[in-house]
């Protein structure tokens, strides 16, 4: 579904992503794991159009998207849940969901989809008129995911969705990601929580200092002694 080839992304003179290539297959969860600063977030931002590569290409369903602006990429079916949730704090929960559907014109279906979001994320139900900034961290994460889903994406990019959450909420976030995938959503998941990510993913990519060190099935990476020692707390 998404094919990344020889991707090189810079922040000024800093070479943040260094010639990486990988594929996100339709209907699967692909996990990008690695320490803070490994290049995971930069990779996601480049795919969704917030950053542009200096070299390399990104294709969605065979069509190049690496030169497109972020709004165009969203319109083609790439949803994005940013690190740190980034909800609109002075807008209500309902208004945040509307922002997720800003490019849609099918208002009757938007209304139905909002109702479905409140069923999918019961923590938000009854809080439609509450300011998003007053929600707890876990509730804001649910809202960020729901807002991305309001764009009706074909593939969902999620950047550190478990970051800063209590263990019970981390477990729930991973359950939601797995549930979305079972419903047919293709997901590219960036996570420092390698154990949780590889537990639900089909494939995994280990990034270190802007490069790919390992790429394999999630099961193979869980069994890899180097990955166990460096990222899974084993050994």
N, C-alpha and C positions, 0 to 999 in steps of 0.2 A: 504493500500500500504506500509506504514512504520508503524511498531509496535515497540514502545519503552517500555521496561519493567524494572522496578527497577533500573533505570540508576543512577549511582554514578560516578561522575568525579571529579578529584582533580587537583589542581595546587600545586605540592609539598605537603605540609601539609594542604593546604586550601581545604576544602570540598565545592566545588563550586556548584555542582548539587547533590541533596540529595534524591535519591530513587524515581525519578519521573517515571510515566508510562502514556503513551498516544498513540493515533493512528492518523495517517494522512490518511484520506480516499481518494481513487482514484477519481480524477476529482473535488476535492474540494480545497478551500483555508482554511488552518488552521492558525490562528493568535496566536503567542506567544506574550503576552503583559506583561509589568511590568517596573519598574523603572530601571535605570542604575545600574548594579551590581546584578540584580535579578537572573542571570544565563541563560538568553536567548541565548546570543552569544556562551557560553560554550556548551549549548545543541546542537546548530547547528553545531559547530565545531566537536563535538563528533559524530554526525550522519554522517558527510561527511568524517570522518577519519583523521582529523587534530589532534584530541585528541582521546585517548582511555580510555574507562571506567575502573575503578577498579572493579566495580561490575555491573551486569545487562546485558541486551542484546538489540540489535537493529536488526530488520529483515526488509528486503526489498522484498516484494512479497513472504514472507514466508521463504526466505533464510537469514541466519545470516550474517551481514556485520560488526559487531562491532570490529572484530579483523583484518580487512583489512586495507591496506594503502590507503591514499587519492586517489591516481591515480587509484587503483582498484575500489574504490567506484564510482568514476566518470565514469569509463568504464562500470559499471553496470547500469548507468542511473541516477545518482544523480548530479544535477548541483548546483553550489554554487556562490552566489553573496555576496562577503564579505563586512563587515562594512567598511566604508571609501573608498569604490569603488575599491581601489588597482589595478588600471589599470597599465600597464607597461609604465611609463612616457616617456622613451627614444625610445619606439617603436611607429610606426605609428598606426593610427586607424585600417588600414587594417591588419597590423602585429598582433595587439591585437586580432582581430577576428580569425586570423590563429592560435594563441596560444590556443584559446578556442577549436579548432578542432584538437589539436595536436595528439590525439590518433586515429583519423579517417584516413582511407585509401581510401575512396571514393571521390577522388579529384574533379571529375566532379560535384558531388552533393554538395561538400563543396563550390565550386564556385557559385552554384545556391543559396545555403543557405546564402552566404555573400550578394549576390544581394538582397535577401529577407530581410536581416537585415537592409540594407540601405533604403528599402521601409518602413519597420516597424518603423524605427527610423530616420525620415527625418532630424533631427538635425545633423546626422552624414554624410548625403549625401553631396558629394563634398569635404569632409574632409578626404578622404581615405588616403592621403599621409601626413596629418598633424600629428605632434607628439602628442600623447595622453596627455602628461603632459601640453600641451598648451591649452587644452580644458577647458571650464568652468566647474564648479562643476556639473551642471545639465547634460551637455554633457558627462562628465566622467561617471555619473551614467547610462545614456543610453548605453554607451559603455560597462560598466560592465555587464549589463543585456544581451546585445547582445552577448558578449563574452561567457557568460554561456550558452546561447541558442545554440551557435555553436557546443556544445558538444552533441546536440540532447538528452537532458535529458528526463527521464520519470517523474521526480519530481524535482522541483526547490526550493532550500533553499535560502531565501533572508534575509540578516541581516541588519536591519535598513536602508532600501533603501531611506527613505525620510530625513534622518539625514542631517542637515546643508543646506538644500535647501530652496529657497524662496517659499512662499506659492503657487504661481502659478505652480511652478515646482513640489511641493509636490502633488498637485492635479493631475498633468499629470502623475506622477509616479504611483499613485494609479489607475488611469484610465488604464495605460498600464498593470498593474498586473491583473486587472479585465478582460481586453481584452485577455490576455494570457490564463486565466482560461476558458474563454468562448470558446477558441480554443481547450480546452481539457487538458491544463497543470495542473497538481497537484502541489500545492504550499504550502510550510511551510514558513510563514512570521513572522519574529521577528521585533517588532516595539515598540518604546516608544510612538509613536503617536497612542494611543489606539483608539481614535475616528475614525481616518481614516482607521485603520486596521479592526476594527469591522464592519465598514460600508460595506466593500467588502467581508469579510470572511463568511464562512459557520459555522465554529466552532471557539471558542476561548479558550485559556488557559492563566490564569493569574498566573504569577510566582512571588514569593516573597522570597528573601534570599535562592535561590536554590531549593525551594519547589513549588509545585502546590497548589495555594490557591483555585482557582475556575477553573472548566472546564465545558463548556456548549455550547449550540448553541450561535452564535454571537448575535442573537436577544435577547436571555435570558440575556446575559451578559450586553447588552446595557440597559436593563430594571432593572438590579440589582442595588439597591440603594447604596450598598457598592462600587461597581465598578464605578458607576456614580460619587460618591463623591471623590474617590481616584484617578481615572484615566481619567474621562471624563469632569472634571471641573464643575460638577453639585453639587447643594446643598450647 
